């Protein structure tokens, strides 16, 4: 069980696999008013930066599940590095359908809502793990402004304009599902730059070290096109944020 190899190549140098910086991640933890001993479940936990830094800074107890063997190993090493391995555990597995053995204070899926077939299904899944009065965290893209054509949407690596909502419509959709939006932290263009542009150096160094790898052609094509594509499309049209929800 693993994610497609192209992602483990392009994001192998990332600690955060979404358009958040460490400062944004810390801002999110502060906004949630996390208390020592709070239990946090993270479905699609990547390299574990959220759980590890929150365990260090706020004393939370966390469990993360991710399909990537590489990212799970990186998360475990990060926990050791920060001295929080006794507070967090990382499971290599499929987060789709995962439900905590005991209710948690915060149930999160930050940027992997495909595990529930979309936002609504992921919220439904997370609700099975969160305690009454607890918080659900969802990380999701939205349109900063609607693309004028479907080609522009595809340039943002979306299948279609209909794949995402505008920010007002996304916030309204949470209400239609019976949830209050109680906090949000949004990526900005600078944090998008750090997520996207950092991949380019990773890809170039990987290509230099692996010129004969079977993936070299795909990585070369991606590196050649990514900077202009990103600056033309994603940076201008696509937003991303983490939204804190509580059941009404």
N, C-alpha and C positions, 0 to 999 in steps of 0.2 A: 504494500500500500504506500503510495507516494503521490505527490503532485507532479505535473508535467515538468520535465527536466529543464526546460527553458527558464522557468521561474527560479529554480535553484541556482541557475547560472547567473541570471541578471540581478537577482536580489541577494546573492550569497554574502555581500558585504553590508547588508542592511541589518540594523537592529530592530527597526520599525518598518513593517511591510505595508505601509499606507502613507498618505500625505501629511503625517504629523511629525513634528520635530520633538525632541525630548522636552522642550519647553511647553509645547502644546499638550503633551501627555501629562506632564506635571500639573498644568493648568486644569486639565480634566479631573485629575484626582482631587485637587483642592476644591474644585467646584462641587464635587459630590459629597464633600464633608465626611470623608471616610474616617471611621473610628478604628482604633486598635482592636484586632480580633475579628473584624468584619470578614465574612466569607465571600469570596469572589470566584465565580466560574467564568472562564473565557473560552468560548468555542471558536476554533480557528486562531489559536494563540500565537502562531508564528514563532518568532525567536524569543518570546517571553518577556519582552521589555516592559510591557504594562504591568504584569503581575510582579515581576522582580523589583522594579523601582517602587511600586506601591507597597510591597512588603517591606522594603528598606525605609521608605519615607513615612508610611502610615501604619505599619504593623499589621497589614491584612494577611489573611490566610487564603491562598489561592490554588486553584486547579486549572490547568490549561490542557486542551486537546487539539492536536494538529496532525494533518495527514503527512506533512513533510518530515521525513526522517532527519534530514539535515537541520531544519529549523528547530525540531524538538531537541536535538543534541546541542545546538547552540543555546537554547533556552536553559537547559540543565547546566551548561557551563557558566552561563550568565548568573544563574542563581548561586553557584559556588563562588563566583567572583565577587558578588555583592554580599556574600555571607547570609543569604536568606534561604538556603536549600532546605532548612528545617521548616520553613513557612510556606513553601510553594512546591507543587509537584507538576510534572509535565508528562502527559500520556501521548504516545504515538498511536494515533488511531483516527477513525472517521468521526467527526463531530456531529454529523447529521444523525439526528435521533437520540443524541446523548442527553441523559437526564441525570442530575445529581442524586446521589443516594440520600442526601439530607438537604433541606431547603437552604438556599444561600441568600445573602443580603443583596448581592449584585450579580446578575446574570448578563453576560456580555457576548455579543458577536460583532466585532469591530472590523467590518470590511469583508465579510464572507457570507452574506445573506443568501448565497446560492445553496447553503446547506439546508435551508428550509424552503427552497423553491421560490425565494423572494422575501421581501420585507415582512409581509403578513404572516407567512408560514414560519419565518424565523422567530418572530415575536411570540407566536403560539408555542413554539418549541421552548424558548427561553422561559416562558411563563410556567412551564412544568417544573422548573428548578428553583424559581425565586420564591421567597417567603411572602406571606401577606404583608403589604406595606413596603416590600423591597423594590429595588430599582432594576429596570431592564435597560441595557445600553445597546444601541444599534449604530454601527458606522455604515454610512451609505452615501453614494454619489448623488448629486442633484445638478440640474442645469443652472448655472449662473445667469445665463440668458439662453433662450431657445435657439438651437441651431436653425439656420434658414433652410437647410436642405438635409436630406438623409445622408448625402455624401459627407457633409460636415460632421454629422453624428458618428458616422463610421470612422472618420478621422480622429475622433475622441475615443476610439476603440469600443464604442457602443454599437450594438447590433442595429438599433433604430432609435429615432427620437423618443419613441414611446417607452424605451427601456428605463428612462429616468423621469422624474418630475422636477418642476421648479421648486425652490425652497419653500415658498408659501404652500404649494400643493402637497409637498412631502409632509410638512408640519400638520396640515389639515388631515392628511391620511391617517396619522397616528390617532387623532381624535375620533375619526370614523371607526377605528378599531377598539375604541373604549379606553384610551389612555390619555393622561395628561402629559404634556411635554414639560418637564420640570427643570431641565438644563440643556444646554448645547454648547459645544466648542467646535468651531469651524476651521478647517484648513484655509490658508491664504496662498497667494501665488508664490511667496517665498518658500513656504513649506512644501508646496507642490514641486518647486524646483529641486529641493533637497531630495525628495523621493525619486523623481524622474531622472534628474541629471546625474545623480550618484550612480545610477545603473550604467551610464555610458563608460565611466572609467573602469568599472567592474568588468564590463564586456570587453573593453580593449585589452585589459590585462589578461583576461581569460583567453582571448584570441592569440595573444603573443605567446602564452604558455601552452596552448593546445591547438596548433595550426592544423593538425591532421585529424582532429576529432570529428566524428560524424555530424556533430551539431555546428561545426564551424561555419558552414554556409549560412545557416539560419541566423546565427548570432551576428555574422558580418552584415547580413541584409538588415537586421534590426538596428544595429549600431549606425549604419549608413543613413537610414531614414528617420530614426527616432528624434534627433534634435529638432529638425525642421517640422516634422509632424507635430511634436509636442508644442512647439512655440506657436504654430499656426492654429491648432485645434484645441487640445486639452487645456492648455494654460488660459485660453480666452473664454472657453465655454463651460468647462466642467468644474463644479465645486465638490466638496466632500466634507462631511462632518460627522460627529458623534452626538447622538441624541439620547438624553436620559428620560425614561418613561416610567410612569407609575399608573397602575390600574385604577380606574375611577370606581 
